[in-house]
């Protein structure tokens, strides 16, 4: 690893961070695209376009002052 970092003219830390970042991007790449049928896409769009559900507890929670404001 030290030889590879030296060949690139970077520190071992930078070499490892770059390698880890590239690997992480590769792992996540196949999780950022999904294939759906036309019917599934229309259902998804309908869910996005629907009015939000009333969630009374969430509404109450958001109306409370933050802990640091009390």
N, CA, C, O and CB atoms as a CASP TS submission, in Angstrom:
PFRMAT TS
TARGET T0000
AUTHOR 0000-0000-0000
METHOD Language model
MODEL 1
PARENT N/A
ATOM      1  N   UNK     1       0.824  -1.182   0.000  1.00  0.00           N
ATOM      2  CA  UNK     1       0.000   0.000   0.000  1.00  0.00           C
ATOM      3  C   UNK     1       0.875   1.254   0.000  1.00  0.00           C
ATOM      4  O   UNK     1       0.586   2.207  -0.723  1.00  0.00           O
ATOM      5  CB  UNK     1      -0.941  -0.007   1.205  1.00  0.00           C
ATOM      6  N   UNK     2       1.904   1.261   0.777  1.00  0.00           N
ATOM      7  CA  UNK     2       2.790   2.423   0.831  1.00  0.00           C
ATOM      8  C   UNK     2       3.413   2.672  -0.538  1.00  0.00           C
ATOM      9  O   UNK     2       3.563   3.820  -0.956  1.00  0.00           O
ATOM     10  CB  UNK     2       3.891   2.221   1.895  1.00  0.00           C
ATOM     11  N   UNK     3       3.776   1.592  -1.239  1.00  0.00           N
ATOM     12  CA  UNK     3       4.368   1.750  -2.564  1.00  0.00           C
ATOM     13  C   UNK     3       3.354   2.346  -3.542  1.00  0.00           C
ATOM     14  O   UNK     3       3.702   3.192  -4.366  1.00  0.00           O
ATOM     15  CB  UNK     3       4.882   0.396  -3.087  1.00  0.00           C
ATOM     16  N   UNK     4       2.115   1.906  -3.446  1.00  0.00           N
ATOM     17  CA  UNK     4       1.083   2.429  -4.342  1.00  0.00           C
ATOM     18  C   UNK     4       0.827   3.910  -4.061  1.00  0.00           C
ATOM     19  O   UNK     4       0.687   4.708  -4.988  1.00  0.00           O
ATOM     20  CB  UNK     4      -0.224   1.622  -4.190  1.00  0.00           C
ATOM     21  N   UNK     5       0.767   4.269  -2.785  1.00  0.00           N
ATOM     22  CA  UNK     5       0.570   5.675  -2.421  1.00  0.00           C
ATOM     23  C   UNK     5       1.729   6.518  -2.931  1.00  0.00           C
ATOM     24  O   UNK     5       1.528   7.603  -3.477  1.00  0.00           O
ATOM     25  CB  UNK     5       0.429   5.831  -0.891  1.00  0.00           C
ATOM     26  N   UNK     6       2.946   6.008  -2.749  1.00  0.00           N
ATOM     27  CA  UNK     6       4.130   6.741  -3.212  1.00  0.00           C
ATOM     28  C   UNK     6       4.112   6.891  -4.731  1.00  0.00           C
ATOM     29  O   UNK     6       4.488   7.939  -5.254  1.00  0.00           O
ATOM     30  CB  UNK     6       5.419   6.023  -2.765  1.00  0.00           C
ATOM     31  N   UNK     7       3.680   5.856  -5.437  1.00  0.00           N
ATOM     32  CA  UNK     7       3.627   5.919  -6.898  1.00  0.00           C
ATOM     33  C   UNK     7       2.675   7.008  -7.372  1.00  0.00           C
ATOM     34  O   UNK     7       2.876   7.609  -8.428  1.00  0.00           O
ATOM     35  CB  UNK     7       3.202   4.569  -7.472  1.00  0.00           C
ATOM     36  N   UNK     8       1.636   7.255  -6.579  1.00  0.00           N
ATOM     37  CA  UNK     8       0.680   8.311  -6.931  1.00  0.00           C
ATOM     38  C   UNK     8       1.072   9.662  -6.347  1.00  0.00           C
ATOM     39  O   UNK     8       0.477  10.688  -6.679  1.00  0.00           O
ATOM     40  CB  UNK     8      -0.712   7.935  -6.454  1.00  0.00           C
ATOM     41  N   UNK     9       2.068   9.657  -5.483  1.00  0.00           N
ATOM     42  CA  UNK     9       2.505  10.910  -4.874  1.00  0.00           C
ATOM     43  C   UNK     9       1.549  11.422  -3.817  1.00  0.00           C
ATOM     44  O   UNK     9       1.415  12.631  -3.630  1.00  0.00           O
ATOM     45  CB  UNK     9       2.680  11.953  -5.927  1.00  0.00           C
ATOM     46  N   UNK    10       0.875  10.497  -3.116  1.00  0.00           N
ATOM     47  CA  UNK    10      -0.047  10.893  -2.054  1.00  0.00           C
ATOM     48  C   UNK    10       0.336  10.171  -0.767  1.00  0.00           C
ATOM     49  O   UNK    10       1.113   9.216  -0.782  1.00  0.00           O
ATOM     50  CB  UNK    10      -1.522  10.580  -2.446  1.00  0.00           C
ATOM     51  N   UNK    11      -0.212  10.635   0.326  1.00  0.00           N
ATOM     52  CA  UNK    11       0.042   9.959   1.598  1.00  0.00           C
ATOM     53  C   UNK    11      -0.747   8.652   1.645  1.00  0.00           C
ATOM     54  O   UNK    11      -1.691   8.449   0.882  1.00  0.00           O
ATOM     55  CB  UNK    11      -0.338  10.872   2.800  1.00  0.00           C
ATOM     56  N   UNK    12      -0.337   7.774   2.557  1.00  0.00           N
ATOM     57  CA  UNK    12      -1.083   6.533   2.721  1.00  0.00           C
ATOM     58  C   UNK    12      -2.524   6.820   3.150  1.00  0.00           C
ATOM     59  O   UNK    12      -3.456   6.147   2.710  1.00  0.00           O
ATOM     60  CB  UNK    12      -0.392   5.624   3.750  1.00  0.00           C
ATOM     61  N   UNK    13      -2.694   7.820   4.006  1.00  0.00           N
ATOM     62  CA  UNK    13      -4.038   8.190   4.449  1.00  0.00           C
ATOM     63  C   UNK    13      -4.897   8.616   3.275  1.00  0.00           C
ATOM     64  O   UNK    13      -6.027   8.149   3.131  1.00  0.00           O
ATOM     65  CB  UNK    13      -3.974   9.311   5.485  1.00  0.00           C
ATOM     66  N   UNK    14      -4.372   9.503   2.429  1.00  0.00           N
ATOM     67  CA  UNK    14      -5.129   9.947   1.256  1.00  0.00           C
ATOM     68  C   UNK    14      -5.418   8.786   0.316  1.00  0.00           C
ATOM     69  O   UNK    14      -6.503   8.703  -0.260  1.00  0.00           O
ATOM     70  CB  UNK    14      -4.365  11.044   0.510  1.00  0.00           C
ATOM     71  N   UNK    15      -4.447   7.889   0.161  1.00  0.00           N
ATOM     72  CA  UNK    15      -4.634   6.731  -0.704  1.00  0.00           C
ATOM     73  C   UNK    15      -5.776   5.854  -0.194  1.00  0.00           C
ATOM     74  O   UNK    15      -6.642   5.437  -0.963  1.00  0.00           O
ATOM     75  CB  UNK    15      -3.336   5.916  -0.796  1.00  0.00           C
ATOM     76  N   UNK    16      -5.767   5.580   1.114  1.00  0.00           N
ATOM     77  CA  UNK    16      -6.798   4.729   1.705  1.00  0.00           C
ATOM     78  C   UNK    16      -8.163   5.401   1.641  1.00  0.00           C
ATOM     79  O   UNK    16      -9.154   4.749   1.314  1.00  0.00           O
ATOM     80  CB  UNK    16      -6.445   4.392   3.157  1.00  0.00           C
ATOM     81  N   UNK    17      -8.229   6.693   1.948  1.00  0.00           N
ATOM     82  CA  UNK    17      -9.512   7.404   1.895  1.00  0.00           C
ATOM     83  C   UNK    17     -10.077   7.427   0.480  1.00  0.00           C
ATOM     84  O   UNK    17     -11.280   7.251   0.284  1.00  0.00           O
ATOM     85  CB  UNK    17      -9.351   8.836   2.413  1.00  0.00           C
ATOM     86  N   UNK    18      -9.221   7.642  -0.494  1.00  0.00           N
ATOM     87  CA  UNK    18      -9.672   7.648  -1.889  1.00  0.00           C
ATOM     88  C   UNK    18     -10.185   6.273  -2.287  1.00  0.00           C
ATOM     89  O   UNK    18     -11.236   6.159  -2.919  1.00  0.00           O
ATOM     90  CB  UNK    18      -8.532   8.082  -2.830  1.00  0.00           C
ATOM     91  N   UNK    19      -9.451   5.229  -1.921  1.00  0.00           N
ATOM     92  CA  UNK    19      -9.868   3.866  -2.253  1.00  0.00           C
ATOM     93  C   UNK    19     -11.196   3.529  -1.587  1.00  0.00           C
ATOM     94  O   UNK    19     -12.071   2.931  -2.214  1.00  0.00           O
ATOM     95  CB  UNK    19      -8.792   2.855  -1.829  1.00  0.00           C
ATOM     96  N   UNK    20     -11.352   3.907  -0.326  1.00  0.00           N
ATOM     97  CA  UNK    20     -12.589   3.618   0.398  1.00  0.00           C
ATOM     98  C   UNK    20     -13.761   4.382  -0.212  1.00  0.00           C
ATOM     99  O   UNK    20     -14.857   3.835  -0.340  1.00  0.00           O
ATOM    100  CB  UNK    20     -12.438   3.974   1.887  1.00  0.00           C
ATOM    101  N   UNK    21     -13.542   5.630  -0.584  1.00  0.00           N
ATOM    102  CA  UNK    21     -14.601   6.434  -1.195  1.00  0.00           C
ATOM    103  C   UNK    21     -15.038   5.844  -2.524  1.00  0.00           C
ATOM    104  O   UNK    21     -16.233   5.754  -2.810  1.00  0.00           O
ATOM    105  CB  UNK    21     -14.132   7.874  -1.393  1.00  0.00           C
ATOM    106  N   UNK    22     -14.068   5.441  -3.336  1.00  0.00           N
ATOM    107  CA  UNK    22     -14.400   4.830  -4.626  1.00  0.00           C
ATOM    108  C   UNK    22     -15.172   3.532  -4.429  1.00  0.00           C
ATOM    109  O   UNK    22     -16.122   3.263  -5.164  1.00  0.00           O
ATOM    110  CB  UNK    22     -13.126   4.566  -5.441  1.00  0.00           C
ATOM    111  N   UNK    23     -14.785   2.740  -3.467  1.00  0.00           N
ATOM    112  CA  UNK    23     -15.475   1.476  -3.187  1.00  0.00           C
ATOM    113  C   UNK    23     -16.893   1.743  -2.706  1.00  0.00           C
ATOM    114  O   UNK    23     -17.830   1.061  -3.118  1.00  0.00           O
ATOM    115  CB  UNK    23     -14.701   0.651  -2.135  1.00  0.00           C
ATOM    116  N   UNK    24     -17.052   2.729  -1.839  1.00  0.00           N
ATOM    117  CA  UNK    24     -18.385   3.067  -1.331  1.00  0.00           C
ATOM    118  C   UNK    24     -19.294   3.515  -2.470  1.00  0.00           C
ATOM    119  O   UNK    24     -20.461   3.127  -2.518  1.00  0.00           O
ATOM    120  CB  UNK    24     -18.295   4.171  -0.258  1.00  0.00           C
ATOM    121  N   UNK    25     -18.784   4.310  -3.369  1.00  0.00           N
ATOM    122  CA  UNK    25     -19.591   4.742  -4.523  1.00  0.00           C
ATOM    123  C   UNK    25     -20.011   3.540  -5.359  1.00  0.00           C
ATOM    124  O   UNK    25     -21.145   3.475  -5.833  1.00  0.00           O
ATOM    125  CB  UNK    25     -18.803   5.747  -5.396  1.00  0.00           C
ATOM    126  N   UNK    26     -19.106   2.597  -5.539  1.00  0.00           N
ATOM    127  CA  UNK    26     -19.430   1.398  -6.303  1.00  0.00           C
ATOM    128  C   UNK    26     -20.504   0.561  -5.640  1.00  0.00           C
ATOM    129  O   UNK    26     -21.395   0.036  -6.307  1.00  0.00           O
ATOM    130  CB  UNK    26     -18.197   0.565  -6.502  1.00  0.00           C
ATOM    131  N   UNK    27     -20.416   0.437  -4.327  1.00  0.00           N
ATOM    132  CA  UNK    27     -21.409  -0.345  -3.586  1.00  0.00           C
ATOM    133  C   UNK    27     -22.781   0.303  -3.701  1.00  0.00           C
ATOM    134  O   UNK    27     -23.785  -0.390  -3.869  1.00  0.00           O
ATOM    135  CB  UNK    27     -21.003  -0.480  -2.104  1.00  0.00           C
ATOM    136  N   UNK    28     -22.829   1.629  -3.611  1.00  0.00           N
ATOM    137  CA  UNK    28     -24.112   2.328  -3.629  1.00  0.00           C
ATOM    138  C   UNK    28     -24.664   2.552  -5.029  1.00  0.00           C
ATOM    139  O   UNK    28     -25.851   2.840  -5.183  1.00  0.00           O
ATOM    140  CB  UNK    28     -23.974   3.644  -2.939  1.00  0.00           C
ATOM    141  N   UNK    29     -23.835   2.428  -6.041  1.00  0.00           N
ATOM    142  CA  UNK    29     -24.272   2.727  -7.407  1.00  0.00           C
ATOM    143  C   UNK    29     -25.467   1.890  -7.826  1.00  0.00           C
ATOM    144  O   UNK    29     -26.377   2.403  -8.477  1.00  0.00           O
ATOM    145  CB  UNK    29     -23.134   2.505  -8.379  1.00  0.00           C
ATOM    146  N   UNK    30     -25.485   0.626  -7.471  1.00  0.00           N
ATOM    147  CA  UNK    30     -26.603  -0.213  -7.890  1.00  0.00           C
ATOM    148  C   UNK    30     -27.824  -0.050  -6.988  1.00  0.00           C
ATOM    149  O   UNK    30     -28.836  -0.720  -7.189  1.00  0.00           O
ATOM    150  CB  UNK    30     -26.177  -1.665  -7.912  1.00  0.00           C
ATOM    151  N   UNK    31     -27.736   0.822  -6.013  1.00  0.00           N
ATOM    152  CA  UNK    31     -28.874   1.060  -5.124  1.00  0.00           C
ATOM    153  C   UNK    31     -29.506   2.422  -5.373  1.00  0.00           C
ATOM    154  O   UNK    31     -30.390   2.833  -4.620  1.00  0.00           O
ATOM    155  CB  UNK    31     -28.438   0.951  -3.670  1.00  0.00           C
ATOM    156  N   UNK    32     -29.082   3.117  -6.392  1.00  0.00           N
ATOM    157  CA  UNK    32     -29.613   4.447  -6.671  1.00  0.00           C
ATOM    158  C   UNK    32     -30.543   4.446  -7.879  1.00  0.00           C
ATOM    159  O   UNK    32     -31.070   5.490  -8.262  1.00  0.00           O
ATOM    160  CB  UNK    32     -28.475   5.426  -6.899  1.00  0.00           C
ATOM    161  N   UNK    33     -30.740   3.296  -8.465  1.00  0.00           N
ATOM    162  CA  UNK    33     -31.629   3.190  -9.616  1.00  0.00           C
ATOM    163  C   UNK    33     -32.527   1.982  -9.401  1.00  0.00           C
ATOM    164  O   UNK    33     -32.070   0.906  -9.017  1.00  0.00           O
ATOM    165  CB  UNK    33     -30.824   3.070 -10.957  1.00  0.00           C
ATOM    166  N   UNK    34     -33.807   2.181  -9.656  1.00  0.00           N
ATOM    167  CA  UNK    34     -34.703   1.061  -9.557  1.00  0.00           C
ATOM    168  C   UNK    34     -35.512   0.975 -10.832  1.00  0.00           C
ATOM    169  O   UNK    34     -35.846   1.987 -11.447  1.00  0.00           O
ATOM    170  CB  UNK    34     -35.613   1.184  -8.328  1.00  0.00           C
ATOM    171  N   UNK    35     -35.816  -0.235 -11.213  1.00  0.00           N
ATOM    172  CA  UNK    35     -36.653  -0.467 -12.385  1.00  0.00           C
ATOM    173  C   UNK    35     -38.056  -0.786 -11.904  1.00  0.00           C
ATOM    174  O   UNK    35     -38.259  -1.682 -11.085  1.00  0.00           O
ATOM    175  CB  UNK    35     -36.087  -1.618 -13.276  1.00  0.00           C
ATOM    176  N   UNK    36     -39.021  -0.042 -12.424  1.00  0.00           N
ATOM    177  CA  UNK    36     -40.408  -0.249 -12.038  1.00  0.00           C
ATOM    178  C   UNK    36     -41.268  -0.340 -13.293  1.00  0.00           C
ATOM    179  O   UNK    36     -40.911   0.172 -14.354  1.00  0.00           O
ATOM    180  CB  UNK    36     -40.902   0.890 -11.109  1.00  0.00           C
ATOM    181  N   UNK    37     -42.386  -0.992 -13.146  1.00  0.00           N
ATOM    182  CA  UNK    37     -43.332  -1.081 -14.251  1.00  0.00           C
ATOM    183  C   UNK    37     -44.068   0.248 -14.379  1.00  0.00           C
ATOM    184  O   UNK    37     -44.016   1.092 -13.484  1.00  0.00           O
ATOM    185  CB  UNK    37     -44.333  -2.255 -14.039  1.00  0.00           C
ATOM    186  N   UNK    38     -44.743   0.417 -15.490  1.00  0.00           N
ATOM    187  CA  UNK    38     -45.550   1.626 -15.690  1.00  0.00           C
ATOM    188  C   UNK    38     -46.599   1.761 -14.588  1.00  0.00           C
ATOM    189  O   UNK    38     -46.842   2.856 -14.082  1.00  0.00           O
ATOM    190  CB  UNK    38     -46.234   1.601 -17.076  1.00  0.00           C
ATOM    191  N   UNK    39     -47.216   0.641 -14.222  1.00  0.00           N
ATOM    192  CA  UNK    39     -48.235   0.647 -13.169  1.00  0.00           C
ATOM    193  C   UNK    39     -47.629   1.068 -11.824  1.00  0.00           C
ATOM    194  O   UNK    39     -48.232   1.855 -11.094  1.00  0.00           O
ATOM    195  CB  UNK    39     -48.888  -0.748 -13.046  1.00  0.00           C
ATOM    196  N   UNK    40     -46.461   0.557 -11.501  1.00  0.00           N
ATOM    197  CA  UNK    40     -45.794   0.922 -10.245  1.00  0.00           C
ATOM    198  C   UNK    40     -45.418   2.403 -10.246  1.00  0.00           C
ATOM    199  O   UNK    40     -45.550   3.083  -9.229  1.00  0.00           O
ATOM    200  CB  UNK    40     -44.536   0.052 -10.026  1.00  0.00           C
ATOM    201  N   UNK    41     -44.950   2.894 -11.388  1.00  0.00           N
ATOM    202  CA  UNK    41     -44.569   4.305 -11.490  1.00  0.00           C
ATOM    203  C   UNK    41     -45.794   5.196 -11.286  1.00  0.00           C
ATOM    204  O   UNK    41     -45.717   6.204 -10.584  1.00  0.00           O
ATOM    205  CB  UNK    41     -43.911   4.597 -12.864  1.00  0.00           C
ATOM    206  N   UNK    42     -46.918   4.830 -11.893  1.00  0.00           N
ATOM    207  CA  UNK    42     -48.138   5.624 -11.741  1.00  0.00           C
ATOM    208  C   UNK    42     -48.618   5.616 -10.292  1.00  0.00           C
ATOM    209  O   UNK    42     -49.082   6.639  -9.788  1.00  0.00           O
ATOM    210  CB  UNK    42     -49.243   5.093 -12.665  1.00  0.00           C
ATOM    211  N   UNK    43     -48.510   4.478  -9.624  1.00  0.00           N
ATOM    212  CA  UNK    43     -48.893   4.410  -8.209  1.00  0.00           C
ATOM    213  C   UNK    43     -47.970   5.279  -7.360  1.00  0.00           C
ATOM    214  O   UNK    43     -48.419   5.941  -6.424  1.00  0.00           O
ATOM    215  CB  UNK    43     -48.860   2.950  -7.708  1.00  0.00           C
ATOM    216  N   UNK    44     -46.699   5.274  -7.686  1.00  0.00           N
ATOM    217  CA  UNK    44     -45.737   6.110  -6.971  1.00  0.00           C
ATOM    218  C   UNK    44     -46.067   7.587  -7.169  1.00  0.00           C
ATOM    219  O   UNK    44     -46.069   8.358  -6.210  1.00  0.00           O
ATOM    220  CB  UNK    44     -44.300   5.813  -7.448  1.00  0.00           C
ATOM    221  N   UNK    45     -46.344   7.977  -8.404  1.00  0.00           N
ATOM    222  CA  UNK    45     -46.699   9.372  -8.696  1.00  0.00           C
ATOM    223  C   UNK    45     -47.981   9.772  -7.970  1.00  0.00           C
ATOM    224  O   UNK    45     -48.090  10.885  -7.454  1.00  0.00           O
ATOM    225  CB  UNK    45     -46.865   9.581 -10.214  1.00  0.00           C
ATOM    226  N   UNK    46     -48.944   8.861  -7.935  1.00  0.00           N
ATOM    227  CA  UNK    46     -50.204   9.160  -7.244  1.00  0.00           C
ATOM    228  C   UNK    46     -49.957   9.371  -5.752  1.00  0.00           C
ATOM    229  O   UNK    46     -50.553  10.257  -5.139  1.00  0.00           O
ATOM    230  CB  UNK    46     -51.228   8.020  -7.460  1.00  0.00           C
ATOM    231  N   UNK    47     -49.089   8.567  -5.179  1.00  0.00           N
ATOM    232  CA  UNK    47     -48.770   8.729  -3.750  1.00  0.00           C
ATOM    233  C   UNK    47     -48.093  10.074  -3.500  1.00  0.00           C
ATOM    234  O   UNK    47     -48.358  10.725  -2.489  1.00  0.00           O
ATOM    235  CB  UNK    47     -47.858   7.575  -3.259  1.00  0.00           C
ATOM    236  N   UNK    48     -47.230  10.489  -4.407  1.00  0.00           N
ATOM    237  CA  UNK    48     -46.569  11.790  -4.246  1.00  0.00           C
ATOM    238  C   UNK    48     -47.554  12.949  -4.385  1.00  0.00           C
ATOM    239  O   UNK    48     -47.434  13.966  -3.701  1.00  0.00           O
ATOM    240  CB  UNK    48     -45.448  11.941  -5.273  1.00  0.00           C
ATOM    241  N   UNK    49     -48.527  12.783  -5.278  1.00  0.00           N
ATOM    242  CA  UNK    49     -49.486  13.852  -5.527  1.00  0.00           C
ATOM    243  C   UNK    49     -50.608  13.911  -4.502  1.00  0.00           C
ATOM    244  O   UNK    49     -51.306  14.921  -4.412  1.00  0.00           O
ATOM    245  CB  UNK    49     -50.072  13.691  -6.889  1.00  0.00           C
ATOM    246  N   UNK    50     -50.793  12.855  -3.735  1.00  0.00           N
ATOM    247  CA  UNK    50     -51.875  12.810  -2.750  1.00  0.00           C
ATOM    248  C   UNK    50     -51.610  13.807  -1.631  1.00  0.00           C
ATOM    249  O   UNK    50     -50.456  14.070  -1.291  1.00  0.00           O
ATOM    250  CB  UNK    50     -52.033  11.388  -2.173  1.00  0.00           C
ATOM    251  N   UNK    51     -52.665  14.358  -1.062  1.00  0.00           N
ATOM    252  CA  UNK    51     -52.462  15.266   0.070  1.00  0.00           C
ATOM    253  C   UNK    51     -51.860  14.497   1.250  1.00  0.00           C
ATOM    254  O   UNK    51     -52.076  13.292   1.386  1.00  0.00           O
ATOM    255  CB  UNK    51     -53.804  15.941   0.485  1.00  0.00           C
ATOM    256  N   UNK    52     -51.117  15.186   2.087  1.00  0.00           N
ATOM    257  CA  UNK    52     -50.496  14.495   3.223  1.00  0.00           C
ATOM    258  C   UNK    52     -51.548  14.009   4.215  1.00  0.00           C
ATOM    259  O   UNK    52     -52.612  14.610   4.367  1.00  0.00           O
ATOM    260  CB  UNK    52     -49.497  15.420   3.931  1.00  0.00           C
ATOM    261  N   UNK    53     -51.222  12.904   4.885  1.00  0.00           N
ATOM    262  CA  UNK    53     -52.109  12.391   5.932  1.00  0.00           C
ATOM    263  C   UNK    53     -52.000  13.290   7.153  1.00  0.00           C
ATOM    264  O   UNK    53     -50.949  13.871   7.423  1.00  0.00           O
ATOM    265  CB  UNK    53     -51.757  10.916   6.298  1.00  0.00           C
ATOM    266  N   UNK    54     -53.082  13.393   7.873  1.00  0.00           N
ATOM    267  CA  UNK    54     -53.054  14.143   9.120  1.00  0.00           C
ATOM    268  C   UNK    54     -52.478  13.240  10.203  1.00  0.00           C
ATOM    269  O   UNK    54     -53.026  12.174  10.483  1.00  0.00           O
ATOM    270  CB  UNK    54     -54.478  14.656   9.508  1.00  0.00           C
ATOM    271  N   UNK    55     -51.388  13.661  10.804  1.00  0.00           N
ATOM    272  CA  UNK    55     -50.754  12.911  11.883  1.00  0.00           C
ATOM    273  C   UNK    55     -50.754  13.805  13.121  1.00  0.00           C
ATOM    274  O   UNK    55     -49.818  14.577  13.334  1.00  0.00           O
ATOM    275  CB  UNK    55     -49.290  12.461  11.496  1.00  0.00           C
ATOM    276  N   UNK    56     -51.799  13.700  13.933  1.00  0.00           N
ATOM    277  CA  UNK    56     -51.958  14.610  15.065  1.00  0.00           C
ATOM    278  C   UNK    56     -50.745  14.651  16.001  1.00  0.00           C
ATOM    279  O   UNK    56     -50.345  15.730  16.437  1.00  0.00           O
ATOM    280  CB  UNK    56     -53.174  14.218  15.849  1.00  0.00           C
ATOM    281  N   UNK    57     -50.165  13.511  16.311  1.00  0.00           N
ATOM    282  CA  UNK    57     -49.023  13.512  17.239  1.00  0.00           C
ATOM    283  C   UNK    57     -47.832  14.245  16.628  1.00  0.00           C
ATOM    284  O   UNK    57     -47.117  14.961  17.330  1.00  0.00           O
ATOM    285  CB  UNK    57     -48.621  12.066  17.608  1.00  0.00           C
ATOM    286  N   UNK    58     -47.617  14.070  15.334  1.00  0.00           N
ATOM    287  CA  UNK    58     -46.526  14.784  14.673  1.00  0.00           C
ATOM    288  C   UNK    58     -46.803  16.282  14.675  1.00  0.00           C
ATOM    289  O   UNK    58     -45.895  17.081  14.902  1.00  0.00           O
ATOM    290  CB  UNK    58     -46.335  14.275  13.229  1.00  0.00           C
ATOM    291  N   UNK    59     -48.050  16.665  14.426  1.00  0.00           N
ATOM    292  CA  UNK    59     -48.408  18.076  14.443  1.00  0.00           C
ATOM    293  C   UNK    59     -48.147  18.665  15.837  1.00  0.00           C
ATOM    294  O   UNK    59     -47.619  19.770  15.961  1.00  0.00           O
ATOM    295  CB  UNK    59     -49.892  18.266  14.037  1.00  0.00           C
ATOM    296  N   UNK    60     -48.524  17.913  16.889  1.00  0.00           N
ATOM    297  CA  UNK    60     -48.280  18.366  18.265  1.00  0.00           C
ATOM    298  C   UNK    60     -46.781  18.499  18.531  1.00  0.00           C
ATOM    299  O   UNK    60     -46.325  19.487  19.108  1.00  0.00           O
ATOM    300  CB  UNK    60     -48.916  17.388  19.280  1.00  0.00           C
ATOM    301  N   UNK    61     -46.036  17.506  18.109  1.00  0.00           N
ATOM    302  CA  UNK    61     -44.595  17.525  18.333  1.00  0.00           C
ATOM    303  C   UNK    61     -43.943  18.731  17.670  1.00  0.00           C
ATOM    304  O   UNK    61     -43.096  19.393  18.268  1.00  0.00           O
ATOM    305  CB  UNK    61     -43.965  16.243  17.813  1.00  0.00           C
ATOM    306  N   UNK    62     -44.341  19.011  16.438  1.00  0.00           N
ATOM    307  CA  UNK    62     -43.754  20.146  15.722  1.00  0.00           C
ATOM    308  C   UNK    62     -44.179  21.488  16.297  1.00  0.00           C
ATOM    309  O   UNK    62     -43.503  22.495  16.090  1.00  0.00           O
ATOM    310  CB  UNK    62     -44.132  20.084  14.264  1.00  0.00           C
ATOM    311  N   UNK    63     -45.290  21.508  17.015  1.00  0.00           N
ATOM    312  CA  UNK    63     -45.756  22.756  17.637  1.00  0.00           C
ATOM    313  C   UNK    63     -45.042  23.041  18.946  1.00  0.00           C
ATOM    314  O   UNK    63     -45.046  24.176  19.422  1.00  0.00           O
ATOM    315  CB  UNK    63     -47.254  22.696  17.879  1.00  0.00           C
ATOM    316  N   UNK    64     -44.420  22.005  19.540  1.00  0.00           N
ATOM    317  CA  UNK    64     -43.699  22.198  20.803  1.00  0.00           C
ATOM    318  C   UNK    64     -42.392  22.944  20.563  1.00  0.00           C
ATOM    319  O   UNK    64     -41.756  22.761  19.524  1.00  0.00           O
ATOM    320  CB  UNK    64     -43.422  20.842  21.484  1.00  0.00           C
ATOM    321  N   UNK    65     -41.986  23.780  21.512  1.00  0.00           N
ATOM    322  CA  UNK    65     -40.693  24.443  21.366  1.00  0.00           C
ATOM    323  C   UNK    65     -39.560  23.417  21.472  1.00  0.00           C
ATOM    324  O   UNK    65     -39.676  22.405  22.163  1.00  0.00           O
ATOM    325  CB  UNK    65     -40.524  25.552  22.437  1.00  0.00           C
ATOM    326  N   UNK    66     -38.495  23.700  20.787  1.00  0.00           N
ATOM    327  CA  UNK    66     -37.305  22.818  20.860  1.00  0.00           C
ATOM    328  C   UNK    66     -36.778  22.816  22.290  1.00  0.00           C
ATOM    329  O   UNK    66     -36.966  23.792  23.016  1.00  0.00           O
ATOM    330  CB  UNK    66     -36.179  23.287  19.858  1.00  0.00           C
ATOM    331  N   UNK    67     -36.126  21.745  22.700  1.00  0.00           N
ATOM    332  CA  UNK    67     -35.598  21.663  24.078  1.00  0.00           C
ATOM    333  C   UNK    67     -34.737  22.846  24.453  1.00  0.00           C
ATOM    334  O   UNK    67     -34.783  23.297  25.598  1.00  0.00           O
ATOM    335  CB  UNK    67     -34.796  20.401  24.253  1.00  0.00           C
ATOM    336  N   UNK    68     -33.960  23.359  23.534  1.00  0.00           N
ATOM    337  CA  UNK    68     -33.064  24.483  23.841  1.00  0.00           C
ATOM    338  C   UNK    68     -33.804  25.820  23.872  1.00  0.00           C
ATOM    339  O   UNK    68     -33.224  26.844  24.233  1.00  0.00           O
ATOM    340  CB  UNK    68     -31.936  24.547  22.816  1.00  0.00           C
ATOM    341  N   UNK    69     -35.090  25.811  23.493  1.00  0.00           N
ATOM    342  CA  UNK    69     -35.879  27.045  23.535  1.00  0.00           C
ATOM    343  C   UNK    69     -36.768  27.108  24.764  1.00  0.00           C
ATOM    344  O   UNK    69     -37.434  28.118  24.995  1.00  0.00           O
ATOM    345  CB  UNK    69     -36.728  27.168  22.283  1.00  0.00           C
ATOM    346  N   UNK    70     -36.789  26.046  25.552  1.00  0.00           N
ATOM    347  CA  UNK    70     -37.665  26.011  26.729  1.00  0.00           C
ATOM    348  C   UNK    70     -37.077  26.778  27.868  1.00  0.00           C
ATOM    349  O   UNK    70     -37.681  26.853  28.938  1.00  0.00           O
ATOM    350  CB  UNK    70     -37.932  24.591  27.162  1.00  0.00           C
TER
END
